[in-house]
Amino acid sequence: MTYRSSIGVFDDFLGSLVWRDILQELEEWLKDVHEALEDPDGETEDKTLHRLGGNAQAIRRFILLPEIMRDNIKMDSEE
């Protein structure tokens, strides 16, 4: 896959206030998922638990996405 951005663009993005705000929002989403998974009353269905686990995994992958893409650009430029 060819990216249009450079390593420098990703470095700028990762240090930007926009990315920090996005991370802050995603951390709130993870907090909500965690609270739903705690289910102190034991009323959450297995399907819902599975979905919540998938949501948490997707959020964590999204958090890592810019760094993964940056690393891919770096590897491509070294080849």
mmCIF file of the N, C-alpha and C atoms, coordinates in Angstrom:
data_MODEL
# 
_entry.id   MODEL 
# 
loop_
_atom_site.group_PDB 
_atom_site.id 
_atom_site.type_symbol 
_atom_site.label_atom_id 
_atom_site.label_alt_id 
_atom_site.label_comp_id 
_atom_site.label_asym_id 
_atom_site.label_entity_id 
_atom_site.label_seq_id 
_atom_site.pdbx_PDB_ins_code 
_atom_site.Cartn_x 
_atom_site.Cartn_y 
_atom_site.Cartn_z 
_atom_site.occupancy 
_atom_site.B_iso_or_equiv 
_atom_site.pdbx_formal_charge 
_atom_site.auth_seq_id 
_atom_site.auth_comp_id 
_atom_site.auth_asym_id 
_atom_site.auth_atom_id 
_atom_site.pdbx_PDB_model_num 
ATOM 1   N N  . MET A 1 1  ? 0.850   -1.172  0.000  1.00 0.00 ? 1  MET A N  1 
ATOM 2   C CA . MET A 1 1  ? 0.000   0.000   0.000  1.00 0.00 ? 1  MET A CA 1 
ATOM 3   C C  . MET A 1 1  ? 0.897   1.237   0.000  1.00 0.00 ? 1  MET A C  1 
ATOM 4   N N  . THR A 1 2  ? 0.504   2.221   -0.759 1.00 0.00 ? 2  THR A N  1 
ATOM 5   C CA . THR A 1 2  ? 1.267   3.464   -0.826 1.00 0.00 ? 2  THR A CA 1 
ATOM 6   C C  . THR A 1 2  ? 0.519   4.558   -0.075 1.00 0.00 ? 2  THR A C  1 
ATOM 7   N N  . TYR A 1 3  ? 1.217   5.208   0.830  1.00 0.00 ? 3  TYR A N  1 
ATOM 8   C CA . TYR A 1 3  ? 0.627   6.309   1.591  1.00 0.00 ? 3  TYR A CA 1 
ATOM 9   C C  . TYR A 1 3  ? 1.003   7.634   0.946  1.00 0.00 ? 3  TYR A C  1 
ATOM 10  N N  . ARG A 1 4  ? 0.125   8.598   1.067  1.00 0.00 ? 4  ARG A N  1 
ATOM 11  C CA . ARG A 1 4  ? 0.400   9.927   0.527  1.00 0.00 ? 4  ARG A CA 1 
ATOM 12  C C  . ARG A 1 4  ? 1.129   10.803  1.546  1.00 0.00 ? 4  ARG A C  1 
ATOM 13  N N  . SER A 1 5  ? 1.062   10.425  2.792  1.00 0.00 ? 5  SER A N  1 
ATOM 14  C CA . SER A 1 5  ? 1.684   11.210  3.856  1.00 0.00 ? 5  SER A CA 1 
ATOM 15  C C  . SER A 1 5  ? 3.125   10.778  4.078  1.00 0.00 ? 5  SER A C  1 
ATOM 16  N N  . SER A 1 6  ? 3.881   11.660  4.696  1.00 0.00 ? 6  SER A N  1 
ATOM 17  C CA . SER A 1 6  ? 5.274   11.361  5.028  1.00 0.00 ? 6  SER A CA 1 
ATOM 18  C C  . SER A 1 6  ? 5.379   11.064  6.525  1.00 0.00 ? 6  SER A C  1 
ATOM 19  N N  . ILE A 1 7  ? 6.546   10.578  6.920  1.00 0.00 ? 7  ILE A N  1 
ATOM 20  C CA . ILE A 1 7  ? 6.791   10.339  8.348  1.00 0.00 ? 7  ILE A CA 1 
ATOM 21  C C  . ILE A 1 7  ? 6.630   11.641  9.123  1.00 0.00 ? 7  ILE A C  1 
ATOM 22  N N  . GLY A 1 8  ? 7.126   12.732  8.557  1.00 0.00 ? 8  GLY A N  1 
ATOM 23  C CA . GLY A 1 8  ? 7.020   14.034  9.224  1.00 0.00 ? 8  GLY A CA 1 
ATOM 24  C C  . GLY A 1 8  ? 5.578   14.455  9.453  1.00 0.00 ? 8  GLY A C  1 
ATOM 25  N N  . VAL A 1 9  ? 4.723   14.178  8.482  1.00 0.00 ? 9  VAL A N  1 
ATOM 26  C CA . VAL A 1 9  ? 3.302   14.518  8.633  1.00 0.00 ? 9  VAL A CA 1 
ATOM 27  C C  . VAL A 1 9  ? 2.692   13.714  9.777  1.00 0.00 ? 9  VAL A C  1 
ATOM 28  N N  . PHE A 1 10 ? 3.048   12.430  9.849  1.00 0.00 ? 10 PHE A N  1 
ATOM 29  C CA . PHE A 1 10 ? 2.540   11.606  10.946 1.00 0.00 ? 10 PHE A CA 1 
ATOM 30  C C  . PHE A 1 10 ? 3.105   12.063  12.291 1.00 0.00 ? 10 PHE A C  1 
ATOM 31  N N  . ASP A 1 11 ? 4.373   12.436  12.319 1.00 0.00 ? 11 ASP A N  1 
ATOM 32  C CA . ASP A 1 11 ? 4.958   12.956  13.562 1.00 0.00 ? 11 ASP A CA 1 
ATOM 33  C C  . ASP A 1 11 ? 4.212   14.203  14.022 1.00 0.00 ? 11 ASP A C  1 
ATOM 34  N N  . ASP A 1 12 ? 3.940   15.093  13.073 1.00 0.00 ? 12 ASP A N  1 
ATOM 35  C CA . ASP A 1 12 ? 3.191   16.315  13.409 1.00 0.00 ? 12 ASP A CA 1 
ATOM 36  C C  . ASP A 1 12 ? 1.799   15.974  13.928 1.00 0.00 ? 12 ASP A C  1 
ATOM 37  N N  . PHE A 1 13 ? 1.140   15.036  13.249 1.00 0.00 ? 13 PHE A N  1 
ATOM 38  C CA . PHE A 1 13 ? -0.206  14.640  13.653 1.00 0.00 ? 13 PHE A CA 1 
ATOM 39  C C  . PHE A 1 13 ? -0.209  14.027  15.052 1.00 0.00 ? 13 PHE A C  1 
ATOM 40  N N  . LEU A 1 14 ? 0.737   13.119  15.307 1.00 0.00 ? 14 LEU A N  1 
ATOM 41  C CA . LEU A 1 14 ? 0.786   12.452  16.612 1.00 0.00 ? 14 LEU A CA 1 
ATOM 42  C C  . LEU A 1 14 ? 1.061   13.427  17.751 1.00 0.00 ? 14 LEU A C  1 
ATOM 43  N N  . GLY A 1 15 ? 1.719   14.534  17.446 1.00 0.00 ? 15 GLY A N  1 
ATOM 44  C CA . GLY A 1 15 ? 1.987   15.545  18.467 1.00 0.00 ? 15 GLY A CA 1 
ATOM 45  C C  . GLY A 1 15 ? 0.957   16.658  18.504 1.00 0.00 ? 15 GLY A C  1 
ATOM 46  N N  . SER A 1 16 ? -0.055  16.568  17.651 1.00 0.00 ? 16 SER A N  1 
ATOM 47  C CA . SER A 1 16 ? -1.020  17.658  17.528 1.00 0.00 ? 16 SER A CA 1 
ATOM 48  C C  . SER A 1 16 ? -2.089  17.631  18.621 1.00 0.00 ? 16 SER A C  1 
ATOM 49  N N  . LEU A 1 17 ? -2.673  18.792  18.830 1.00 0.00 ? 17 LEU A N  1 
ATOM 50  C CA . LEU A 1 17 ? -3.780  18.899  19.770 1.00 0.00 ? 17 LEU A CA 1 
ATOM 51  C C  . LEU A 1 17 ? -5.004  18.135  19.271 1.00 0.00 ? 17 LEU A C  1 
ATOM 52  N N  . VAL A 1 18 ? -5.181  18.083  17.959 1.00 0.00 ? 18 VAL A N  1 
ATOM 53  C CA . VAL A 1 18 ? -6.306  17.337  17.397 1.00 0.00 ? 18 VAL A CA 1 
ATOM 54  C C  . VAL A 1 18 ? -6.211  15.867  17.797 1.00 0.00 ? 18 VAL A C  1 
ATOM 55  N N  . TRP A 1 19 ? -5.031  15.258  17.627 1.00 0.00 ? 19 TRP A N  1 
ATOM 56  C CA . TRP A 1 19 ? -4.865  13.844  17.991 1.00 0.00 ? 19 TRP A CA 1 
ATOM 57  C C  . TRP A 1 19 ? -5.027  13.652  19.481 1.00 0.00 ? 19 TRP A C  1 
ATOM 58  N N  . ARG A 1 20 ? -4.522  14.581  20.271 1.00 0.00 ? 20 ARG A N  1 
ATOM 59  C CA . ARG A 1 20 ? -4.692  14.468  21.729 1.00 0.00 ? 20 ARG A CA 1 
ATOM 60  C C  . ARG A 1 20 ? -6.165  14.529  22.115 1.00 0.00 ? 20 ARG A C  1 
ATOM 61  N N  . ASP A 1 21 ? -6.933  15.397  21.441 1.00 0.00 ? 21 ASP A N  1 
ATOM 62  C CA . ASP A 1 21 ? -8.369  15.473  21.708 1.00 0.00 ? 21 ASP A CA 1 
ATOM 63  C C  . ASP A 1 21 ? -9.071  14.183  21.292 1.00 0.00 ? 21 ASP A C  1 
ATOM 64  N N  . ILE A 1 22 ? -8.681  13.627  20.141 1.00 0.00 ? 22 ILE A N  1 
ATOM 65  C CA . ILE A 1 22 ? -9.258  12.357  19.696 1.00 0.00 ? 22 ILE A CA 1 
ATOM 66  C C  . ILE A 1 22 ? -8.948  11.258  20.704 1.00 0.00 ? 22 ILE A C  1 
ATOM 67  N N  . LEU A 1 23 ? -7.689  11.194  21.169 1.00 0.00 ? 23 LEU A N  1 
ATOM 68  C CA . LEU A 1 23 ? -7.315  10.188  22.168 1.00 0.00 ? 23 LEU A CA 1 
ATOM 69  C C  . LEU A 1 23 ? -8.125  10.349  23.444 1.00 0.00 ? 23 LEU A C  1 
ATOM 70  N N  . GLN A 1 24 ? -8.334  11.582  23.856 1.00 0.00 ? 24 GLN A N  1 
ATOM 71  C CA . GLN A 1 24 ? -9.118  11.842  25.069 1.00 0.00 ? 24 GLN A CA 1 
ATOM 72  C C  . GLN A 1 24 ? -10.539 11.308  24.899 1.00 0.00 ? 24 GLN A C  1 
ATOM 73  N N  . GLU A 1 25 ? -11.132 11.535  23.738 1.00 0.00 ? 25 GLU A N  1 
ATOM 74  C CA . GLU A 1 25 ? -12.479 11.032  23.467 1.00 0.00 ? 25 GLU A CA 1 
ATOM 75  C C  . GLU A 1 25 ? -12.497 9.502   23.428 1.00 0.00 ? 25 GLU A C  1 
ATOM 76  N N  . LEU A 1 26 ? -11.500 8.904   22.786 1.00 0.00 ? 26 LEU A N  1 
ATOM 77  C CA . LEU A 1 26 ? -11.437 7.446   22.715 1.00 0.00 ? 26 LEU A CA 1 
ATOM 78  C C  . LEU A 1 26 ? -11.250 6.823   24.093 1.00 0.00 ? 26 LEU A C  1 
ATOM 79  N N  . GLU A 1 27 ? -10.495 7.471   24.948 1.00 0.00 ? 27 GLU A N  1 
ATOM 80  C CA . GLU A 1 27 ? -10.332 6.971   26.317 1.00 0.00 ? 27 GLU A CA 1 
ATOM 81  C C  . GLU A 1 27 ? -11.667 7.001   27.064 1.00 0.00 ? 27 GLU A C  1 
ATOM 82  N N  . GLU A 1 28 ? -12.487 7.999   26.793 1.00 0.00 ? 28 GLU A N  1 
ATOM 83  C CA . GLU A 1 28 ? -13.822 8.045   27.394 1.00 0.00 ? 28 GLU A CA 1 
ATOM 84  C C  . GLU A 1 28 ? -14.680 6.895   26.874 1.00 0.00 ? 28 GLU A C  1 
ATOM 85  N N  . TRP A 1 29 ? -14.554 6.606   25.566 1.00 0.00 ? 29 TRP A N  1 
ATOM 86  C CA . TRP A 1 29 ? -15.292 5.473   25.000 1.00 0.00 ? 29 TRP A CA 1 
ATOM 87  C C  . TRP A 1 29 ? -14.872 4.176   25.677 1.00 0.00 ? 29 TRP A C  1 
ATOM 88  N N  . LEU A 1 30 ? -13.553 4.000   25.872 1.00 0.00 ? 30 LEU A N  1 
ATOM 89  C CA . LEU A 1 30 ? -13.065 2.788   26.541 1.00 0.00 ? 30 LEU A CA 1 
ATOM 90  C C  . LEU A 1 30 ? -13.580 2.705   27.973 1.00 0.00 ? 30 LEU A C  1 
ATOM 91  N N  . LYS A 1 31 ? -13.633 3.839   28.629 1.00 0.00 ? 31 LYS A N  1 
ATOM 92  C CA . LYS A 1 31 ? -14.152 3.882   29.998 1.00 0.00 ? 31 LYS A CA 1 
ATOM 93  C C  . LYS A 1 31 ? -15.616 3.430   30.015 1.00 0.00 ? 31 LYS A C  1 
ATOM 94  N N  . ASP A 1 32 ? -16.400 3.907   29.054 1.00 0.00 ? 32 ASP A N  1 
ATOM 95  C CA . ASP A 1 32 ? -17.806 3.501   28.967 1.00 0.00 ? 32 ASP A CA 1 
ATOM 96  C C  . ASP A 1 32 ? -17.936 2.002   28.707 1.00 0.00 ? 32 ASP A C  1 
ATOM 97  N N  . VAL A 1 33 ? -17.094 1.474   27.826 1.00 0.00 ? 33 VAL A N  1 
ATOM 98  C CA . VAL A 1 33 ? -17.109 0.042   27.540 1.00 0.00 ? 33 VAL A CA 1 
ATOM 99  C C  . VAL A 1 33 ? -16.746 -0.737  28.804 1.00 0.00 ? 33 VAL A C  1 
ATOM 100 N N  . HIS A 1 34 ? -15.719 -0.276  29.502 1.00 0.00 ? 34 HIS A N  1 
ATOM 101 C CA . HIS A 1 34 ? -15.278 -0.957  30.728 1.00 0.00 ? 34 HIS A CA 1 
ATOM 102 C C  . HIS A 1 34 ? -16.405 -0.983  31.762 1.00 0.00 ? 34 HIS A C  1 
ATOM 103 N N  . GLU A 1 35 ? -17.079 0.141   31.929 1.00 0.00 ? 35 GLU A N  1 
ATOM 104 C CA . GLU A 1 35 ? -18.172 0.203   32.898 1.00 0.00 ? 35 GLU A CA 1 
ATOM 105 C C  . GLU A 1 35 ? -19.301 -0.748  32.518 1.00 0.00 ? 35 GLU A C  1 
ATOM 106 N N  . ALA A 1 36 ? -19.587 -0.831  31.217 1.00 0.00 ? 36 ALA A N  1 
ATOM 107 C CA . ALA A 1 36 ? -20.638 -1.740  30.766 1.00 0.00 ? 36 ALA A CA 1 
ATOM 108 C C  . ALA A 1 36 ? -20.229 -3.201  30.968 1.00 0.00 ? 36 ALA A C  1 
ATOM 109 N N  . LEU A 1 37 ? -18.938 -3.488  30.802 1.00 0.00 ? 37 LEU A N  1 
ATOM 110 C CA . LEU A 1 37 ? -18.458 -4.857  30.983 1.00 0.00 ? 37 LEU A CA 1 
ATOM 111 C C  . LEU A 1 37 ? -18.465 -5.296  32.450 1.00 0.00 ? 37 LEU A C  1 
ATOM 112 N N  . GLU A 1 38 ? -18.346 -4.343  33.356 1.00 0.00 ? 38 GLU A N  1 
ATOM 113 C CA . GLU A 1 38 ? -18.343 -4.702  34.781 1.00 0.00 ? 38 GLU A CA 1 
ATOM 114 C C  . GLU A 1 38 ? -19.644 -5.379  35.181 1.00 0.00 ? 38 GLU A C  1 
ATOM 115 N N  . ASP A 1 39 ? -20.772 -4.898  34.693 1.00 0.00 ? 39 ASP A N  1 
ATOM 116 C CA . ASP A 1 39 ? -22.083 -5.505  34.888 1.00 0.00 ? 39 ASP A CA 1 
ATOM 117 C C  . ASP A 1 39 ? -22.268 -6.090  36.290 1.00 0.00 ? 39 ASP A C  1 
ATOM 118 N N  . PRO A 1 40 ? -22.316 -5.239  37.317 1.00 0.00 ? 40 PRO A N  1 
ATOM 119 C CA . PRO A 1 40 ? -22.403 -5.746  38.689 1.00 0.00 ? 40 PRO A CA 1 
ATOM 120 C C  . PRO A 1 40 ? -23.656 -6.584  38.968 1.00 0.00 ? 40 PRO A C  1 
ATOM 121 N N  . ASP A 1 41 ? -24.719 -6.374  38.185 1.00 0.00 ? 41 ASP A N  1 
ATOM 122 C CA . ASP A 1 41 ? -25.958 -7.116  38.409 1.00 0.00 ? 41 ASP A CA 1 
ATOM 123 C C  . ASP A 1 41 ? -26.023 -8.413  37.613 1.00 0.00 ? 41 ASP A C  1 
ATOM 124 N N  . GLY A 1 42 ? -25.043 -8.638  36.760 1.00 0.00 ? 42 GLY A N  1 
ATOM 125 C CA . GLY A 1 42 ? -25.006 -9.866  35.965 1.00 0.00 ? 42 GLY A CA 1 
ATOM 126 C C  . GLY A 1 42 ? -26.131 -9.984  34.960 1.00 0.00 ? 42 GLY A C  1 
ATOM 127 N N  . GLU A 1 43 ? -26.595 -8.864  34.446 1.00 0.00 ? 43 GLU A N  1 
ATOM 128 C CA . GLU A 1 43 ? -27.737 -8.885  33.537 1.00 0.00 ? 43 GLU A CA 1 
ATOM 129 C C  . GLU A 1 43 ? -27.351 -8.761  32.069 1.00 0.00 ? 43 GLU A C  1 
ATOM 130 N N  . THR A 1 44 ? -26.079 -8.579  31.774 1.00 0.00 ? 44 THR A N  1 
ATOM 131 C CA . THR A 1 44 ? -25.651 -8.396  30.400 1.00 0.00 ? 44 THR A CA 1 
ATOM 132 C C  . THR A 1 44 ? -25.599 -9.743  29.681 1.00 0.00 ? 44 THR A C  1 
ATOM 133 N N  . GLU A 1 45 ? -26.194 -9.787  28.498 1.00 0.00 ? 45 GLU A N  1 
ATOM 134 C CA . GLU A 1 45 ? -26.219 -11.019 27.715 1.00 0.00 ? 45 GLU A CA 1 
ATOM 135 C C  . GLU A 1 45 ? -24.847 -11.271 27.095 1.00 0.00 ? 45 GLU A C  1 
ATOM 136 N N  . ASP A 1 46 ? -24.590 -12.528 26.776 1.00 0.00 ? 46 ASP A N  1 
ATOM 137 C CA . ASP A 1 46 ? -23.317 -12.912 26.157 1.00 0.00 ? 46 ASP A CA 1 
ATOM 138 C C  . ASP A 1 46 ? -23.063 -12.148 24.863 1.00 0.00 ? 46 ASP A C  1 
ATOM 139 N N  . LYS A 1 47 ? -24.110 -11.951 24.045 1.00 0.00 ? 47 LYS A N  1 
ATOM 140 C CA . LYS A 1 47 ? -23.957 -11.215 22.785 1.00 0.00 ? 47 LYS A CA 1 
ATOM 141 C C  . LYS A 1 47 ? -23.475 -9.794  23.046 1.00 0.00 ? 47 LYS A C  1 
ATOM 142 N N  . THR A 1 48 ? -24.030 -9.183  24.062 1.00 0.00 ? 48 THR A N  1 
ATOM 143 C CA . THR A 1 48 ? -23.654 -7.811  24.400 1.00 0.00 ? 48 THR A CA 1 
ATOM 144 C C  . THR A 1 48 ? -22.220 -7.759  24.908 1.00 0.00 ? 48 THR A C  1 
ATOM 145 N N  . LEU A 1 49 ? -21.839 -8.729  25.730 1.00 0.00 ? 49 LEU A N  1 
ATOM 146 C CA . LEU A 1 49 ? -20.468 -8.788  26.220 1.00 0.00 ? 49 LEU A CA 1 
ATOM 147 C C  . LEU A 1 49 ? -19.485 -8.961  25.071 1.00 0.00 ? 49 LEU A C  1 
ATOM 148 N N  . HIS A 1 50 ? -19.829 -9.821  24.127 1.00 0.00 ? 50 HIS A N  1 
ATOM 149 C CA . HIS A 1 50 ? -18.985 -10.045 22.953 1.00 0.00 ? 50 HIS A CA 1 
ATOM 150 C C  . HIS A 1 50 ? -18.845 -8.752  22.140 1.00 0.00 ? 50 HIS A C  1 
ATOM 151 N N  . ARG A 1 51 ? -19.949 -8.043  21.944 1.00 0.00 ? 51 ARG A N  1 
ATOM 152 C CA . ARG A 1 51 ? -19.937 -6.790  21.193 1.00 0.00 ? 51 ARG A CA 1 
ATOM 153 C C  . ARG A 1 51 ? -19.091 -5.743  21.897 1.00 0.00 ? 51 ARG A C  1 
ATOM 154 N N  . LEU A 1 52 ? -19.249 -5.644  23.203 1.00 0.00 ? 52 LEU A N  1 
ATOM 155 C CA . LEU A 1 52 ? -18.472 -4.665  23.967 1.00 0.00 ? 52 LEU A CA 1 
ATOM 156 C C  . LEU A 1 52 ? -16.981 -4.970  23.894 1.00 0.00 ? 52 LEU A C  1 
ATOM 157 N N  . GLY A 1 53 ? -16.618 -6.252  23.970 1.00 0.00 ? 53 GLY A N  1 
ATOM 158 C CA . GLY A 1 53 ? -15.218 -6.636  23.827 1.00 0.00 ? 53 GLY A CA 1 
ATOM 159 C C  . GLY A 1 53 ? -14.683 -6.263  22.456 1.00 0.00 ? 53 GLY A C  1 
ATOM 160 N N  . GLY A 1 54 ? -15.498 -6.477  21.428 1.00 0.00 ? 54 GLY A N  1 
ATOM 161 C CA . GLY A 1 54 ? -15.109 -6.088  20.078 1.00 0.00 ? 54 GLY A CA 1 
ATOM 162 C C  . GLY A 1 54 ? -14.956 -4.582  19.939 1.00 0.00 ? 54 GLY A C  1 
ATOM 163 N N  . ASN A 1 55 ? -15.851 -3.837  20.589 1.00 0.00 ? 55 ASN A N  1 
ATOM 164 C CA . ASN A 1 55 ? -15.753 -2.373  20.575 1.00 0.00 ? 55 ASN A CA 1 
ATOM 165 C C  . ASN A 1 55 ? -14.435 -1.917  21.194 1.00 0.00 ? 55 ASN A C  1 
ATOM 166 N N  . ALA A 1 56 ? -14.092 -2.494  22.325 1.00 0.00 ? 56 ALA A N  1 
ATOM 167 C CA . ALA A 1 56 ? -12.845 -2.124  23.004 1.00 0.00 ? 56 ALA A CA 1 
ATOM 168 C C  . ALA A 1 56 ? -11.644 -2.434  22.119 1.00 0.00 ? 56 ALA A C  1 
ATOM 169 N N  . GLN A 1 57 ? -11.661 -3.580  21.471 1.00 0.00 ? 57 GLN A N  1 
ATOM 170 C CA . GLN A 1 57 ? -10.554 -3.962  20.591 1.00 0.00 ? 57 GLN A CA 1 
ATOM 171 C C  . GLN A 1 57 ? -10.450 -2.991  19.414 1.00 0.00 ? 57 GLN A C  1 
ATOM 172 N N  . ALA A 1 58 ? -11.568 -2.612  18.825 1.00 0.00 ? 58 ALA A N  1 
ATOM 173 C CA . ALA A 1 58 ? -11.560 -1.679  17.697 1.00 0.00 ? 58 ALA A CA 1 
ATOM 174 C C  . ALA A 1 58 ? -11.028 -0.308  18.128 1.00 0.00 ? 58 ALA A C  1 
ATOM 175 N N  . ILE A 1 59 ? -11.418 0.150   19.295 1.00 0.00 ? 59 ILE A N  1 
ATOM 176 C CA . ILE A 1 59 ? -10.944 1.444   19.798 1.00 0.00 ? 59 ILE A CA 1 
ATOM 177 C C  . ILE A 1 59 ? -9.431  1.401   20.006 1.00 0.00 ? 59 ILE A C  1 
ATOM 178 N N  . ARG A 1 60 ? -8.949  0.342   20.625 1.00 0.00 ? 60 ARG A N  1 
ATOM 179 C CA . ARG A 1 60 ? -7.504  0.223   20.869 1.00 0.00 ? 60 ARG A CA 1 
ATOM 180 C C  . ARG A 1 60 ? -6.724  0.151   19.558 1.00 0.00 ? 60 ARG A C  1 
ATOM 181 N N  . ARG A 1 61 ? -7.257  -0.537  18.555 1.00 0.00 ? 61 ARG A N  1 
ATOM 182 C CA . ARG A 1 61 ? -6.587  -0.597  17.250 1.00 0.00 ? 61 ARG A CA 1 
ATOM 183 C C  . ARG A 1 61 ? -6.567  0.776   16.592 1.00 0.00 ? 61 ARG A C  1 
ATOM 184 N N  . PHE A 1 62 ? -7.663  1.515   16.713 1.00 0.00 ? 62 PHE A N  1 
ATOM 185 C CA . PHE A 1 62 ? -7.707  2.849   16.130 1.00 0.00 ? 62 PHE A CA 1 
ATOM 186 C C  . PHE A 1 62 ? -6.669  3.762   16.777 1.00 0.00 ? 62 PHE A C  1 
ATOM 187 N N  . ILE A 1 63 ? -6.503  3.622   18.083 1.00 0.00 ? 63 ILE A N  1 
ATOM 188 C CA . ILE A 1 63 ? -5.506  4.423   18.803 1.00 0.00 ? 63 ILE A CA 1 
ATOM 189 C C  . ILE A 1 63 ? -4.102  4.159   18.244 1.00 0.00 ? 63 ILE A C  1 
ATOM 190 N N  . LEU A 1 64 ? -3.830  2.923   17.861 1.00 0.00 ? 64 LEU A N  1 
ATOM 191 C CA . LEU A 1 64 ? -2.513  2.554   17.344 1.00 0.00 ? 64 LEU A CA 1 
ATOM 192 C C  . LEU A 1 64 ? -2.331  2.849   15.850 1.00 0.00 ? 64 LEU A C  1 
ATOM 193 N N  . LEU A 1 65 ? -3.415  3.093   15.141 1.00 0.00 ? 65 LEU A N  1 
ATOM 194 C CA . LEU A 1 65 ? -3.372  3.213   13.689 1.00 0.00 ? 65 LEU A CA 1 
ATOM 195 C C  . LEU A 1 65 ? -2.356  4.232   13.161 1.00 0.00 ? 65 LEU A C  1 
ATOM 196 N N  . PRO A 1 66 ? -2.307  5.460   13.672 1.00 0.00 ? 66 PRO A N  1 
ATOM 197 C CA . PRO A 1 66 ? -1.320  6.401   13.126 1.00 0.00 ? 66 PRO A CA 1 
ATOM 198 C C  . PRO A 1 66 ? 0.123   5.923   13.280 1.00 0.00 ? 66 PRO A C  1 
ATOM 199 N N  . GLU A 1 67 ? 0.430   5.282   14.393 1.00 0.00 ? 67 GLU A N  1 
ATOM 200 C CA . GLU A 1 67 ? 1.796   4.794   14.597 1.00 0.00 ? 67 GLU A CA 1 
ATOM 201 C C  . GLU A 1 67 ? 2.105   3.615   13.668 1.00 0.00 ? 67 GLU A C  1 
ATOM 202 N N  . ILE A 1 68 ? 1.113   2.757   13.449 1.00 0.00 ? 68 ILE A N  1 
ATOM 203 C CA . ILE A 1 68 ? 1.303   1.636   12.525 1.00 0.00 ? 68 ILE A CA 1 
ATOM 204 C C  . ILE A 1 68 ? 1.553   2.162   11.122 1.00 0.00 ? 68 ILE A C  1 
ATOM 205 N N  . MET A 1 69 ? 0.747   3.131   10.697 1.00 0.00 ? 69 MET A N  1 
ATOM 206 C CA . MET A 1 69 ? 0.918   3.700   9.365  1.00 0.00 ? 69 MET A CA 1 
ATOM 207 C C  . MET A 1 69 ? 2.267   4.391   9.234  1.00 0.00 ? 69 MET A C  1 
ATOM 208 N N  . ARG A 1 70 ? 2.681   5.105   10.275 1.00 0.00 ? 70 ARG A N  1 
ATOM 209 C CA . ARG A 1 70 ? 3.984   5.776   10.271 1.00 0.00 ? 70 ARG A CA 1 
ATOM 210 C C  . ARG A 1 70 ? 5.097   4.745   10.119 1.00 0.00 ? 70 ARG A C  1 
ATOM 211 N N  . ASP A 1 71 ? 4.997   3.665   10.876 1.00 0.00 ? 71 ASP A N  1 
ATOM 212 C CA . ASP A 1 71 ? 6.011   2.591   10.801 1.00 0.00 ? 71 ASP A CA 1 
ATOM 213 C C  . ASP A 1 71 ? 6.049   1.968   9.398  1.00 0.00 ? 71 ASP A C  1 
ATOM 214 N N  . ASN A 1 72 ? 4.876   1.799   8.791  1.00 0.00 ? 72 ASN A N  1 
ATOM 215 C CA . ASN A 1 72 ? 4.831   1.247   7.439  1.00 0.00 ? 72 ASN A CA 1 
ATOM 216 C C  . ASN A 1 72 ? 5.538   2.170   6.447  1.00 0.00 ? 72 ASN A C  1 
ATOM 217 N N  . ILE A 1 73 ? 5.327   3.465   6.577  1.00 0.00 ? 73 ILE A N  1 
ATOM 218 C CA . ILE A 1 73 ? 5.993   4.433   5.703  1.00 0.00 ? 73 ILE A CA 1 
ATOM 219 C C  . ILE A 1 73 ? 7.498   4.348   5.903  1.00 0.00 ? 73 ILE A C  1 
ATOM 220 N N  . LYS A 1 74 ? 7.909   4.255   7.163  1.00 0.00 ? 74 LYS A N  1 
ATOM 221 C CA . LYS A 1 74 ? 9.341   4.174   7.463  1.00 0.00 ? 74 LYS A CA 1 
ATOM 222 C C  . LYS A 1 74 ? 9.957   2.917   6.848  1.00 0.00 ? 74 LYS A C  1 
ATOM 223 N N  . MET A 1 75 ? 9.272   1.775   6.999  1.00 0.00 ? 75 MET A N  1 
ATOM 224 C CA . MET A 1 75 ? 9.791   0.528   6.417  1.00 0.00 ? 75 MET A CA 1 
ATOM 225 C C  . MET A 1 75 ? 9.870   0.624   4.899  1.00 0.00 ? 75 MET A C  1 
ATOM 226 N N  . ASP A 1 76 ? 8.852   1.206   4.275  1.00 0.00 ? 76 ASP A N  1 
ATOM 227 C CA . ASP A 1 76 ? 8.848   1.356   2.819  1.00 0.00 ? 76 ASP A CA 1 
ATOM 228 C C  . ASP A 1 76 ? 10.001  2.231   2.354  1.00 0.00 ? 76 ASP A C  1 
ATOM 229 N N  . SER A 1 77 ? 10.299  3.284   3.104  1.00 0.00 ? 77 SER A N  1 
ATOM 230 C CA . SER A 1 77 ? 11.381  4.204   2.692  1.00 0.00 ? 77 SER A CA 1 
ATOM 231 C C  . SER A 1 77 ? 12.749  3.583   2.895  1.00 0.00 ? 77 SER A C  1 
ATOM 232 N N  . GLU A 1 78 ? 12.858  2.622   3.810  1.00 0.00 ? 78 GLU A N  1 
ATOM 233 C CA . GLU A 1 78 ? 14.142  1.964   4.057  1.00 0.00 ? 78 GLU A CA 1 
ATOM 234 C C  . GLU A 1 78 ? 14.437  0.857   3.040  1.00 0.00 ? 78 GLU A C  1 
ATOM 235 N N  . GLU A 1 79 ? 13.405  0.409   2.338  1.00 0.00 ? 79 GLU A N  1 
ATOM 236 C CA . GLU A 1 79 ? 13.577  -0.693  1.370  1.00 0.00 ? 79 GLU A CA 1 
ATOM 237 C C  . GLU A 1 79 ? 14.148  -0.218  0.066  1.00 0.00 ? 79 GLU A C  1 
# 
